[in-house]
Amino acid sequence: MSNIARNILTTVFCFSKSKGNITHDTIDIQDGEPIQIKDVTVIPHICCHSAYGAFMFEILVDGKRILHTRRF
């Protein structure tokens, strides 16, 4: 997740009744910096989205390219 998303979640958890926190493993991602997962490359790209600091993902595998974004 982005540093922006981590900061937003951490702040929200401070004000929630459950006082939760980020309990699963995460990695910090940066715009345009590739992430390699076995034979798959994922490149995050900042996008105009309803969520501040959101990314779309360019996924490269077996010579194919997919762009993925999710809007809630």
PQR file with spaces between the fields and no chain letter, atoms N, CA, C, O and H, PARSE charges and radii, in Angstrom:
ATOM       1  N    MET     1       0.837   -1.174    0.000 -0.4000 1.5000
ATOM       2  CA   MET     1       0.000    0.000    0.000 -0.0000 2.0000
ATOM       3  C    MET     1       0.878    1.231    0.000  0.5500 1.7000
ATOM       4  O    MET     1       2.051    1.175    0.369 -0.5500 1.4000
ATOM       5  N    SER     2       0.299    2.342   -0.417 -0.4000 1.5000
ATOM       6  CA   SER     2       1.061    3.589   -0.433 -0.0000 2.0000
ATOM       7  C    SER     2       1.191    4.132    0.985  0.5500 1.7000
ATOM       8  O    SER     2       0.411    3.782    1.870 -0.5500 1.4000
ATOM       9  H    SER     2      -0.654    2.388   -0.716  0.4000 1.0000
ATOM      10  N    ASN     3       2.179    4.986    1.186 -0.4000 1.5000
ATOM      11  CA   ASN     3       2.326    5.641    2.487 -0.0000 2.0000
ATOM      12  C    ASN     3       1.082    6.450    2.827  0.5500 1.7000
ATOM      13  O    ASN     3       0.681    6.535    3.988 -0.5500 1.4000
ATOM      14  H    ASN     3       2.813    5.270    0.467  0.4000 1.0000
ATOM      15  N    ILE     4       0.475    7.043    1.799 -0.4000 1.5000
ATOM      16  CA   ILE     4      -0.756    7.821    2.003 -0.0000 2.0000
ATOM      17  C    ILE     4      -1.854    6.929    2.559  0.5500 1.7000
ATOM      18  O    ILE     4      -2.503    7.283    3.544 -0.5500 1.4000
ATOM      19  H    ILE     4       0.801    6.974    0.856  0.4000 1.0000
ATOM      20  N    ALA     5      -2.067    5.766    1.933 -0.4000 1.5000
ATOM      21  CA   ALA     5      -3.102    4.836    2.383 -0.0000 2.0000
ATOM      22  C    ALA     5      -2.810    4.342    3.800  0.5500 1.7000
ATOM      23  O    ALA     5      -3.720    4.238    4.622 -0.5500 1.4000
ATOM      24  H    ALA     5      -1.540    5.479    1.133  0.4000 1.0000
ATOM      25  N    ARG     6      -1.539    4.037    4.088 -0.4000 1.5000
ATOM      26  CA   ARG     6      -1.162    3.577    5.431 -0.0000 2.0000
ATOM      27  C    ARG     6      -1.479    4.660    6.473  0.5500 1.7000
ATOM      28  O    ARG     6      -2.013    4.355    7.540 -0.5500 1.4000
ATOM      29  H    ARG     6      -0.799    4.122    3.420  0.4000 1.0000
ATOM      30  N    ASN     7      -1.156    5.911    6.169 -0.4000 1.5000
ATOM      31  CA   ASN     7      -1.433    7.006    7.108 -0.0000 2.0000
ATOM      32  C    ASN     7      -2.929    7.209    7.318  0.5500 1.7000
ATOM      33  O    ASN     7      -3.368    7.452    8.442 -0.5500 1.4000
ATOM      34  H    ASN     7      -0.723    6.159    5.303  0.4000 1.0000
ATOM      35  N    ILE     8      -3.711    7.110    6.250 -0.4000 1.5000
ATOM      36  CA   ILE     8      -5.166    7.261    6.366 -0.0000 2.0000
ATOM      37  C    ILE     8      -5.734    6.149    7.242  0.5500 1.7000
ATOM      38  O    ILE     8      -6.516    6.420    8.153 -0.5500 1.4000
ATOM      39  H    ILE     8      -3.354    6.912    5.337  0.4000 1.0000
ATOM      40  N    LEU     9      -5.350    4.901    6.976 -0.4000 1.5000
ATOM      41  CA   LEU     9      -5.864    3.780    7.763 -0.0000 2.0000
ATOM      42  C    LEU     9      -5.458    3.884    9.231  0.5500 1.7000
ATOM      43  O    LEU     9      -6.267    3.641   10.126 -0.5500 1.4000
ATOM      44  H    LEU     9      -4.715    4.680    6.236  0.4000 1.0000
ATOM      45  N    THR    10      -4.227    4.239    9.465 -0.4000 1.5000
ATOM      46  CA   THR    10      -3.748    4.378   10.842 -0.0000 2.0000
ATOM      47  C    THR    10      -4.552    5.442   11.583  0.5500 1.7000
ATOM      48  O    THR    10      -4.908    5.257   12.747 -0.5500 1.4000
ATOM      49  H    THR    10      -3.569    4.436    8.738  0.4000 1.0000
ATOM      50  N    THR    11      -4.837    6.552   10.913 -0.4000 1.5000
ATOM      51  CA   THR    11      -5.629    7.627   11.526 -0.0000 2.0000
ATOM      52  C    THR    11      -7.064    7.177   11.782  0.5500 1.7000
ATOM      53  O    THR    11      -7.613    7.434   12.854 -0.5500 1.4000
ATOM      54  H    THR    11      -4.548    6.703    9.968  0.4000 1.0000
ATOM      55  N    VAL    12      -7.668    6.513   10.812 -0.4000 1.5000
ATOM      56  CA   VAL    12      -9.042    6.027   10.968 -0.0000 2.0000
ATOM      57  C    VAL    12      -9.126    5.053   12.139  0.5500 1.7000
ATOM      58  O    VAL    12     -10.069    5.112   12.928 -0.5500 1.4000
ATOM      59  H    VAL    12      -7.222    6.305    9.941  0.4000 1.0000
ATOM      60  N    PHE    13      -8.147    4.158   12.257 -0.4000 1.5000
ATOM      61  CA   PHE    13      -8.169    3.183   13.351 -0.0000 2.0000
ATOM      62  C    PHE    13      -8.104    3.870   14.712  0.5500 1.7000
ATOM      63  O    PHE    13      -8.669    3.360   15.680 -0.5500 1.4000
ATOM      64  H    PHE    13      -7.381    4.110   11.616  0.4000 1.0000
ATOM      65  N    CYS    14      -7.433    5.010   14.807 -0.4000 1.5000
ATOM      66  CA   CYS    14      -7.349    5.747   16.076 -0.0000 2.0000
ATOM      67  C    CYS    14      -8.719    6.188   16.563  0.5500 1.7000
ATOM      68  O    CYS    14      -8.950    6.291   17.768 -0.5500 1.4000
ATOM      69  H    CYS    14      -6.975    5.425   14.021  0.4000 1.0000
ATOM      70  N    PHE    15      -9.635    6.450   15.624 -0.4000 1.5000
ATOM      71  CA   PHE    15     -10.951    6.954   15.973 -0.0000 2.0000
ATOM      72  C    PHE    15     -12.046    5.889   15.946  0.5500 1.7000
ATOM      73  O    PHE    15     -13.205    6.191   16.230 -0.5500 1.4000
ATOM      74  H    PHE    15      -9.447    6.366   14.645  0.4000 1.0000
ATOM      75  N    SER    16     -11.693    4.651   15.610 -0.4000 1.5000
ATOM      76  CA   SER    16     -12.708    3.597   15.551 -0.0000 2.0000
ATOM      77  C    SER    16     -12.912    2.986   16.934  0.5500 1.7000
ATOM      78  O    SER    16     -12.009    3.008   17.770 -0.5500 1.4000
ATOM      79  H    SER    16     -10.751    4.406   15.379  0.4000 1.0000
ATOM      80  N    LYS    17     -14.092    2.447   17.165 -0.4000 1.5000
ATOM      81  CA   LYS    17     -14.398    1.824   18.451 -0.0000 2.0000
ATOM      82  C    LYS    17     -13.518    0.607   18.709  0.5500 1.7000
ATOM      83  O    LYS    17     -13.145    0.334   19.850 -0.5500 1.4000
ATOM      84  H    LYS    17     -14.826    2.429   16.486  0.4000 1.0000
ATOM      85  N    SER    18     -13.188   -0.123   17.644 -0.4000 1.5000
ATOM      86  CA   SER    18     -12.415   -1.356   17.815 -0.0000 2.0000
ATOM      87  C    SER    18     -10.928   -1.091   18.039  0.5500 1.7000
ATOM      88  O    SER    18     -10.190   -1.986   18.451 -0.5500 1.4000
ATOM      89  H    SER    18     -13.491    0.099   16.717  0.4000 1.0000
ATOM      90  N    LYS    19     -10.483    0.159   17.764 -0.4000 1.5000
ATOM      91  CA   LYS    19      -9.063    0.512   17.904 -0.0000 2.0000
ATOM      92  C    LYS    19      -8.166   -0.490   17.184  0.5500 1.7000
ATOM      93  O    LYS    19      -7.115   -0.880   17.693 -0.5500 1.4000
ATOM      94  H    LYS    19     -11.082    0.886   17.430  0.4000 1.0000
ATOM      95  N    GLY    20      -8.594   -0.895   15.998 -0.4000 1.5000
ATOM      96  CA   GLY    20      -7.849   -1.876   15.210 -0.0000 2.0000
ATOM      97  C    GLY    20      -6.561   -1.312   14.654  0.5500 1.7000
ATOM      98  O    GLY    20      -6.234   -0.143   14.859 -0.5500 1.4000
ATOM      99  H    GLY    20      -9.448   -0.578   15.584  0.4000 1.0000
ATOM     100  N    ASN    21      -5.842   -2.152   13.953 -0.4000 1.5000
ATOM     101  CA   ASN    21      -4.634   -1.716   13.259 -0.0000 2.0000
ATOM     102  C    ASN    21      -4.412   -2.617   12.046  0.5500 1.7000
ATOM     103  O    ASN    21      -5.157   -3.571   11.824 -0.5500 1.4000
ATOM     104  H    ASN    21      -6.107   -3.102   13.786  0.4000 1.0000
ATOM     105  N    ILE    22      -3.405   -2.310   11.285 -0.4000 1.5000
ATOM     106  CA   ILE    22      -3.095   -3.112   10.102 -0.0000 2.0000
ATOM     107  C    ILE    22      -2.452   -4.407   10.593  0.5500 1.7000
ATOM     108  O    ILE    22      -1.331   -4.397   11.100 -0.5500 1.4000
ATOM     109  H    ILE    22      -2.800   -1.534   11.465  0.4000 1.0000
ATOM     110  N    THR    23      -3.169   -5.522   10.440 -0.4000 1.5000
ATOM     111  CA   THR    23      -2.716   -6.775   11.041 -0.0000 2.0000
ATOM     112  C    THR    23      -2.098   -7.751   10.044  0.5500 1.7000
ATOM     113  O    THR    23      -1.541   -8.772   10.449 -0.5500 1.4000
ATOM     114  H    THR    23      -4.080   -5.530   10.028  0.4000 1.0000
ATOM     115  N    HIS    24      -2.184   -7.460    8.770 -0.4000 1.5000
ATOM     116  CA   HIS    24      -1.615   -8.369    7.773 -0.0000 2.0000
ATOM     117  C    HIS    24      -0.350   -7.744    7.179  0.5500 1.7000
ATOM     118  O    HIS    24      -0.149   -6.531    7.242 -0.5500 1.4000
ATOM     119  H    HIS    24      -2.636   -6.631    8.441  0.4000 1.0000
ATOM     120  N    ASP    25       0.480   -8.586    6.611 -0.4000 1.5000
ATOM     121  CA   ASP    25       1.721   -8.099    6.013 -0.0000 2.0000
ATOM     122  C    ASP    25       1.420   -7.223    4.815  0.5500 1.7000
ATOM     123  O    ASP    25       0.600   -7.574    3.967 -0.5500 1.4000
ATOM     124  H    ASP    25       0.317   -9.571    6.559  0.4000 1.0000
ATOM     125  N    THR    26       2.079   -6.095    4.749 -0.4000 1.5000
ATOM     126  CA   THR    26       1.950   -5.194    3.611 -0.0000 2.0000
ATOM     127  C    THR    26       3.331   -4.729    3.192  0.5500 1.7000
ATOM     128  O    THR    26       4.286   -4.800    3.965 -0.5500 1.4000
ATOM     129  H    THR    26       2.745   -5.810    5.438  0.4000 1.0000
ATOM     130  N    ILE    27       3.425   -4.262    1.980 -0.4000 1.5000
ATOM     131  CA   ILE    27       4.663   -3.638    1.513 -0.0000 2.0000
ATOM     132  C    ILE    27       4.329   -2.235    1.043  0.5500 1.7000
ATOM     133  O    ILE    27       3.221   -1.972    0.577 -0.5500 1.4000
ATOM     134  H    ILE    27       2.650   -4.204    1.352  0.4000 1.0000
ATOM     135  N    ASP    28       5.290   -1.341    1.168 -0.4000 1.5000
ATOM     136  CA   ASP    28       5.103    0.014    0.670 -0.0000 2.0000
ATOM     137  C    ASP    28       5.375    0.022   -0.828  0.5500 1.7000
ATOM     138  O    ASP    28       6.394   -0.502   -1.279 -0.5500 1.4000
ATOM     139  H    ASP    28       6.191   -1.554    1.546  0.4000 1.0000
ATOM     140  N    ILE    29       4.469    0.614   -1.598 -0.4000 1.5000
ATOM     141  CA   ILE    29       4.654    0.694   -3.041 -0.0000 2.0000
ATOM     142  C    ILE    29       4.756    2.160   -3.444  0.5500 1.7000
ATOM     143  O    ILE    29       4.211    3.051   -2.793 -0.5500 1.4000
ATOM     144  H    ILE    29       3.642    1.039   -1.232  0.4000 1.0000
ATOM     145  N    GLN    30       5.465    2.373   -4.525 -0.4000 1.5000
ATOM     146  CA   GLN    30       5.683    3.721   -5.057 -0.0000 2.0000
ATOM     147  C    GLN    30       5.234    3.764   -6.511  0.5500 1.7000
ATOM     148  O    GLN    30       5.318    2.766   -7.227 -0.5500 1.4000
ATOM     149  H    GLN    30       5.908    1.649   -5.055  0.4000 1.0000
ATOM     150  N    ASP    31       4.768    4.903   -6.930 -0.4000 1.5000
ATOM     151  CA   ASP    31       4.325    5.105   -8.311 -0.0000 2.0000
ATOM     152  C    ASP    31       5.447    4.756   -9.282  0.5500 1.7000
ATOM     153  O    ASP    31       6.547    5.303   -9.197 -0.5500 1.4000
ATOM     154  H    ASP    31       4.700    5.714   -6.348  0.4000 1.0000
ATOM     155  N    GLY    32       5.160    3.841  -10.207 -0.4000 1.5000
ATOM     156  CA   GLY    32       6.088    3.497  -11.280 -0.0000 2.0000
ATOM     157  C    GLY    32       7.197    2.533  -10.905  0.5500 1.7000
ATOM     158  O    GLY    32       7.975    2.145  -11.776 -0.5500 1.4000
ATOM     159  H    GLY    32       4.266    3.397  -10.277  0.4000 1.0000
ATOM     160  N    GLU    33       7.306    2.125   -9.631 -0.4000 1.5000
ATOM     161  CA   GLU    33       8.359    1.192   -9.225 -0.0000 2.0000
ATOM     162  C    GLU    33       7.847   -0.243   -9.314  0.5500 1.7000
ATOM     163  O    GLU    33       6.928   -0.619   -8.586 -0.5500 1.4000
ATOM     164  H    GLU    33       6.675    2.440   -8.923  0.4000 1.0000
ATOM     165  N    PRO    34       8.440   -1.054  -10.209 -0.5600 1.5000
ATOM     166  CA   PRO    34       7.970   -2.428  -10.421  0.2800 2.0000
ATOM     167  C    PRO    34       8.129   -3.302   -9.178  0.5500 1.7000
ATOM     168  O    PRO    34       9.065   -3.147   -8.394 -0.5500 1.4000
ATOM     169  N    ILE    35       7.188   -4.216   -9.032 -0.4000 1.5000
ATOM     170  CA   ILE    35       7.218   -5.227   -7.980 -0.0000 2.0000
ATOM     171  C    ILE    35       7.249   -6.580   -8.690  0.5500 1.7000
ATOM     172  O    ILE    35       6.391   -6.854   -9.529 -0.5500 1.4000
ATOM     173  H    ILE    35       6.428   -4.342   -9.669  0.4000 1.0000
ATOM     174  N    GLN    36       8.209   -7.412   -8.370 -0.4000 1.5000
ATOM     175  CA   GLN    36       8.337   -8.718   -9.006 -0.0000 2.0000
ATOM     176  C    GLN    36       7.800   -9.788   -8.066  0.5500 1.7000
ATOM     177  O    GLN    36       8.248   -9.896   -6.925 -0.5500 1.4000
ATOM     178  H    GLN    36       8.906   -7.189   -7.688  0.4000 1.0000
ATOM     179  N    ILE    37       6.843  -10.580   -8.540 -0.4000 1.5000
ATOM     180  CA   ILE    37       6.282  -11.703   -7.786 -0.0000 2.0000
ATOM     181  C    ILE    37       6.395  -12.927   -8.685  0.5500 1.7000
ATOM     182  O    ILE    37       5.573  -13.138   -9.577 -0.5500 1.4000
ATOM     183  H    ILE    37       6.479  -10.493   -9.467  0.4000 1.0000
ATOM     184  N    LYS    38       7.432  -13.736   -8.435 -0.4000 1.5000
ATOM     185  CA   LYS    38       7.774  -14.882   -9.287 -0.0000 2.0000
ATOM     186  C    LYS    38       7.917  -14.401  -10.729  0.5500 1.7000
ATOM     187  O    LYS    38       8.787  -13.576  -11.007 -0.5500 1.4000
ATOM     188  H    LYS    38       8.100  -13.565   -7.711  0.4000 1.0000
ATOM     189  N    ASP    39       7.085  -14.893  -11.659 -0.4000 1.5000
ATOM     190  CA   ASP    39       7.217  -14.496  -13.065 -0.0000 2.0000
ATOM     191  C    ASP    39       6.255  -13.373  -13.465  0.5500 1.7000
ATOM     192  O    ASP    39       6.056  -13.111  -14.651 -0.5500 1.4000
ATOM     193  H    ASP    39       6.378  -15.564  -11.434  0.4000 1.0000
ATOM     194  N    VAL    40       5.667  -12.721  -12.475 -0.4000 1.5000
ATOM     195  CA   VAL    40       4.713  -11.638  -12.718 -0.0000 2.0000
ATOM     196  C    VAL    40       5.334  -10.314  -12.252  0.5500 1.7000
ATOM     197  O    VAL    40       5.877  -10.225  -11.150 -0.5500 1.4000
ATOM     198  H    VAL    40       5.829  -12.934  -11.511  0.4000 1.0000
ATOM     199  N    THR    41       5.245   -9.298  -13.104 -0.4000 1.5000
ATOM     200  CA   THR    41       5.687   -7.956  -12.736 -0.0000 2.0000
ATOM     201  C    THR    41       4.452   -7.076  -12.591  0.5500 1.7000
ATOM     202  O    THR    41       3.586   -7.050  -13.466 -0.5500 1.4000
ATOM     203  H    THR    41       4.804   -9.371  -13.998  0.4000 1.0000
ATOM     204  N    VAL    42       4.385   -6.360  -11.479 -0.4000 1.5000
ATOM     205  CA   VAL    42       3.271   -5.444  -11.220 -0.0000 2.0000
ATOM     206  C    VAL    42       3.847   -4.043  -11.055  0.5500 1.7000
ATOM     207  O    VAL    42       4.738   -3.817  -10.237 -0.5500 1.4000
ATOM     208  H    VAL    42       5.088   -6.381  -10.768  0.4000 1.0000
ATOM     209  N    ILE    43       3.324   -3.108  -11.843 -0.4000 1.5000
ATOM     210  CA   ILE    43       3.790   -1.723  -11.767 -0.0000 2.0000
ATOM     211  C    ILE    43       2.618   -0.852  -11.322  0.5500 1.7000
ATOM     212  O    ILE    43       1.631   -0.720  -12.045 -0.5500 1.4000
ATOM     213  H    ILE    43       2.600   -3.292  -12.508  0.4000 1.0000
ATOM     214  N    PRO    44       2.724   -0.257  -10.131 -0.5600 1.5000
ATOM     215  CA   PRO    44       1.655    0.627   -9.669  0.2800 2.0000
ATOM     216  C    PRO    44       1.742    1.996  -10.345  0.5500 1.7000
ATOM     217  O    PRO    44       2.832    2.522  -10.570 -0.5500 1.4000
ATOM     218  N    HIS    45       0.585    2.559  -10.660 -0.4000 1.5000
ATOM     219  CA   HIS    45       0.501    3.892  -11.256 -0.0000 2.0000
ATOM     220  C    HIS    45      -0.565    4.686  -10.497  0.5500 1.7000
ATOM     221  O    HIS    45      -1.706    4.240  -10.368 -0.5500 1.4000
ATOM     222  H    HIS    45      -0.300    2.133  -10.477  0.4000 1.0000
ATOM     223  N    ILE    46      -0.184    5.871   -9.993 -0.4000 1.5000
ATOM     224  CA   ILE    46      -1.174    6.742   -9.347 -0.0000 2.0000
ATOM     225  C    ILE    46      -2.259    7.063  -10.370  0.5500 1.7000
ATOM     226  O    ILE    46      -1.958    7.331  -11.533 -0.5500 1.4000
ATOM     227  H    ILE    46       0.743    6.233  -10.097  0.4000 1.0000
ATOM     228  N    CYS    47      -3.516    7.037   -9.941 -0.4000 1.5000
ATOM     229  CA   CYS    47      -4.599    7.360  -10.879 -0.0000 2.0000
ATOM     230  C    CYS    47      -5.617    8.269  -10.199  0.5500 1.7000
ATOM     231  O    CYS    47      -5.736    8.301   -8.974 -0.5500 1.4000
ATOM     232  H    CYS    47      -3.760    6.819   -8.996  0.4000 1.0000
ATOM     233  N    CYS    48      -6.336    8.995  -11.021 -0.4000 1.5000
ATOM     234  CA   CYS    48      -7.418    9.837  -10.536 -0.0000 2.0000
ATOM     235  C    CYS    48      -8.548    8.900  -10.119  0.5500 1.7000
ATOM     236  O    CYS    48      -9.094    8.177  -10.952 -0.5500 1.4000
ATOM     237  H    CYS    48      -6.239    8.969  -12.016  0.4000 1.0000
ATOM     238  N    HIS    49      -8.892    8.909   -8.868 -0.4000 1.5000
ATOM     239  CA   HIS    49      -9.782    7.895   -8.317 -0.0000 2.0000
ATOM     240  C    HIS    49     -10.565    8.513   -7.178  0.5500 1.7000
ATOM     241  O    HIS    49     -10.217    9.591   -6.696 -0.5500 1.4000
ATOM     242  H    HIS    49      -8.448    9.496   -8.191  0.4000 1.0000
ATOM     243  N    SER    50     -11.601    7.851   -6.752 -0.4000 1.5000
ATOM     244  CA   SER    50     -12.390    8.380   -5.636 -0.0000 2.0000
ATOM     245  C    SER    50     -11.666    8.219   -4.298  0.5500 1.7000
ATOM     246  O    SER    50     -12.063    8.830   -3.306 -0.5500 1.4000
ATOM     247  H    SER    50     -11.883    6.975   -7.144  0.4000 1.0000
ATOM     248  N    ALA    51     -10.627    7.417   -4.260 -0.4000 1.5000
ATOM     249  CA   ALA    51      -9.837    7.229   -3.036 -0.0000 2.0000
ATOM     250  C    ALA    51      -8.494    7.940   -3.200  0.5500 1.7000
ATOM     251  O    ALA    51      -7.743    7.647   -4.131 -0.5500 1.4000
ATOM     252  H    ALA    51     -10.305    6.921   -5.065  0.4000 1.0000
ATOM     253  N    TYR    52      -8.194    8.869   -2.300 -0.4000 1.5000
ATOM     254  CA   TYR    52      -6.954    9.634   -2.365 -0.0000 2.0000
ATOM     255  C    TYR    52      -5.758    8.693   -2.280  0.5500 1.7000
ATOM     256  O    TYR    52      -5.714    7.824   -1.409 -0.5500 1.4000
ATOM     257  H    TYR    52      -8.803    9.107   -1.544  0.4000 1.0000
ATOM     258  N    GLY    53      -4.788    8.861   -3.177 -0.4000 1.5000
ATOM     259  CA   GLY    53      -3.579    8.041   -3.170 -0.0000 2.0000
ATOM     260  C    GLY    53      -3.761    6.670   -3.778  0.5500 1.7000
ATOM     261  O    GLY    53      -2.938    5.781   -3.557 -0.5500 1.4000
ATOM     262  H    GLY    53      -4.824    9.567   -3.885  0.4000 1.0000
ATOM     263  N    ALA    54      -4.837    6.477   -4.552 -0.4000 1.5000
ATOM     264  CA   ALA    54      -5.118    5.168   -5.137 -0.0000 2.0000
ATOM     265  C    ALA    54      -4.204    4.871   -6.329  0.5500 1.7000
ATOM     266  O    ALA    54      -3.713    5.781   -6.996 -0.5500 1.4000
ATOM     267  H    ALA    54      -5.505    7.198   -4.732  0.4000 1.0000
ATOM     268  N    PHE    55      -3.994    3.608   -6.572 -0.4000 1.5000
ATOM     269  CA   PHE    55      -3.192    3.142   -7.699 -0.0000 2.0000
ATOM     270  C    PHE    55      -4.028    2.313   -8.651  0.5500 1.7000
ATOM     271  O    PHE    55      -4.995    1.669   -8.243 -0.5500 1.4000
ATOM     272  H    PHE    55      -4.393    2.868   -6.030  0.4000 1.0000
ATOM     273  N    MET    56      -3.655    2.330   -9.914 -0.4000 1.5000
ATOM     274  CA   MET    56      -4.066    1.274  -10.829 -0.0000 2.0000
ATOM     275  C    MET    56      -2.803    0.441  -11.031  0.5500 1.7000
ATOM     276  O    MET    56      -1.696    0.913  -10.771 -0.5500 1.4000
ATOM     277  H    MET    56      -2.870    2.853  -10.245  0.4000 1.0000
ATOM     278  N    PHE    57      -2.967   -0.774  -11.485 -0.4000 1.5000
ATOM     279  CA   PHE    57      -1.832   -1.672  -11.611 -0.0000 2.0000
ATOM     280  C    PHE    57      -1.666   -2.161  -13.040  0.5500 1.7000
ATOM     281  O    PHE    57      -2.624   -2.600  -13.677 -0.5500 1.4000
ATOM     282  H    PHE    57      -3.866   -1.157  -11.697  0.4000 1.0000
ATOM     283  N    GLU    58      -0.459   -2.081  -13.525 -0.4000 1.5000
ATOM     284  CA   GLU    58      -0.064   -2.646  -14.816 -0.0000 2.0000
ATOM     285  C    GLU    58       0.555   -4.002  -14.488  0.5500 1.7000
ATOM     286  O    GLU    58       1.555   -4.083  -13.774 -0.5500 1.4000
ATOM     287  H    GLU    58       0.319   -1.724  -13.007  0.4000 1.0000
ATOM     288  N    ILE    59      -0.048   -5.062  -15.016 -0.4000 1.5000
ATOM     289  CA   ILE    59       0.387   -6.428  -14.702 -0.0000 2.0000
ATOM     290  C    ILE    59       0.981   -7.030  -15.966  0.5500 1.7000
ATOM     291  O    ILE    59       0.327   -7.081  -17.007 -0.5500 1.4000
ATOM     292  H    ILE    59      -0.859   -4.997  -15.596  0.4000 1.0000
ATOM     293  N    LEU    60       2.224   -7.483  -15.865 -0.4000 1.5000
ATOM     294  CA   LEU    60       2.945   -8.053  -17.003 -0.0000 2.0000
ATOM     295  C    LEU    60       3.264   -9.510  -16.721  0.5500 1.7000
ATOM     296  O    LEU    60       3.877   -9.834  -15.703 -0.5500 1.4000
ATOM     297  H    LEU    60       2.754   -7.441  -15.018  0.4000 1.0000
ATOM     298  N    VAL    61       2.841  -10.396  -17.634 -0.4000 1.5000
ATOM     299  CA   VAL    61       3.147  -11.814  -17.487 -0.0000 2.0000
ATOM     300  C    VAL    61       3.045  -12.482  -18.858  0.5500 1.7000
ATOM     301  O    VAL    61       2.124  -12.207  -19.627 -0.5500 1.4000
ATOM     302  H    VAL    61       2.343  -10.133  -18.460  0.4000 1.0000
ATOM     303  N    ASP    62       3.985  -13.348  -19.148 -0.4000 1.5000
ATOM     304  CA   ASP    62       4.000  -14.104  -20.408 -0.0000 2.0000
ATOM     305  C    ASP    62       3.815  -13.216  -21.637  0.5500 1.7000
ATOM     306  O    ASP    62       3.099  -13.591  -22.566 -0.5500 1.4000
ATOM     307  H    ASP    62       4.734  -13.572  -18.524  0.4000 1.0000
ATOM     308  N    GLY    63       4.446  -12.055  -21.654 -0.4000 1.5000
ATOM     309  CA   GLY    63       4.367  -11.160  -22.801 -0.0000 2.0000
ATOM     310  C    GLY    63       3.044  -10.432  -22.945  0.5500 1.7000
ATOM     311  O    GLY    63       2.808   -9.767  -23.953 -0.5500 1.4000
ATOM     312  H    GLY    63       5.028  -11.750  -20.900  0.4000 1.0000
ATOM     313  N    LYS    64       2.176  -10.552  -21.944 -0.4000 1.5000
ATOM     314  CA   LYS    64       0.876   -9.881  -21.981 -0.0000 2.0000
ATOM     315  C    LYS    64       0.837   -8.791  -20.919  0.5500 1.7000
ATOM     316  O    LYS    64       1.540   -8.860  -19.910 -0.5500 1.4000
ATOM     317  H    LYS    64       2.368  -11.092  -21.125  0.4000 1.0000
ATOM     318  N    ARG    65       0.007   -7.787  -21.161 -0.4000 1.5000
ATOM     319  CA   ARG    65      -0.099   -6.632  -20.265 -0.0000 2.0000
ATOM     320  C    ARG    65      -1.572   -6.380  -19.958  0.5500 1.7000
ATOM     321  O    ARG    65      -2.409   -6.343  -20.860 -0.5500 1.4000
ATOM     322  H    ARG    65      -0.564   -7.730  -21.980  0.4000 1.0000
ATOM     323  N    ILE    66      -1.873   -6.210  -18.681 -0.4000 1.5000
ATOM     324  CA   ILE    66      -3.234   -5.911  -18.228 -0.0000 2.0000
ATOM     325  C    ILE    66      -3.166   -4.669  -17.357  0.5500 1.7000
ATOM     326  O    ILE    66      -2.268   -4.547  -16.523 -0.5500 1.4000
ATOM     327  H    ILE    66      -1.193   -6.240  -17.949  0.4000 1.0000
ATOM     328  N    LEU    67      -4.095   -3.750  -17.536 -0.4000 1.5000
ATOM     329  CA   LEU    67      -4.230   -2.615  -16.634 -0.0000 2.0000
ATOM     330  C    LEU    67      -5.457   -2.874  -15.756  0.5500 1.7000
ATOM     331  O    LEU    67      -6.545   -3.161  -16.256 -0.5500 1.4000
ATOM     332  H    LEU    67      -4.825   -3.849  -18.213  0.4000 1.0000
ATOM     333  N    HIS    68      -5.265   -2.768  -14.454 -0.4000 1.5000
ATOM     334  CA   HIS    68      -6.367   -3.046  -13.527 -0.0000 2.0000
ATOM     335  C    HIS    68      -6.564   -1.865  -12.587  0.5500 1.7000
ATOM     336  O    HIS    68      -5.606   -1.355  -12.007 -0.5500 1.4000
ATOM     337  H    HIS    68      -4.382   -2.534  -14.048  0.4000 1.0000
ATOM     338  N    THR    69      -7.806   -1.440  -12.444 -0.4000 1.5000
ATOM     339  CA   THR    69      -8.174   -0.467  -11.424 -0.0000 2.0000
ATOM     340  C    THR    69      -9.539   -0.858  -10.905  0.5500 1.7000
ATOM     341  O    THR    69     -10.312   -1.527  -11.591 -0.5500 1.4000
ATOM     342  H    THR    69      -8.584   -1.854  -12.916  0.4000 1.0000
ATOM     343  N    ARG    70      -9.822   -0.441   -9.713 -0.4000 1.5000
ATOM     344  CA   ARG    70     -11.111   -0.777   -9.125 -0.0000 2.0000
ATOM     345  C    ARG    70     -11.728    0.498   -8.576  0.5500 1.7000
ATOM     346  O    ARG    70     -11.076    1.261   -7.863 -0.5500 1.4000
ATOM     347  H    ARG    70      -9.195    0.103   -9.156  0.4000 1.0000
ATOM     348  N    ARG    71     -12.936    0.711   -8.900 -0.4000 1.5000
ATOM     349  CA   ARG    71     -13.649    1.861   -8.373 -0.0000 2.0000
ATOM     350  C    ARG    71     -14.819    1.342   -7.560  0.5500 1.7000
ATOM     351  O    ARG    71     -15.591    0.503   -8.023 -0.5500 1.4000
ATOM     352  H    ARG    71     -13.466    0.091   -9.479  0.4000 1.0000
ATOM     353  N    PHE    72     -14.941    1.846   -6.353 -0.4000 1.5000
ATOM     354  CA   PHE    72     -16.004    1.370   -5.454 -0.0000 2.0000
ATOM     355  C    PHE    72     -17.256    2.142   -5.646  0.5500 1.7000
ATOM     356  O    PHE    72     -18.254    1.878   -4.975 -0.5500 1.4000
ATOM     357  H    PHE    72     -14.314    2.528   -5.976  0.4000 1.0000
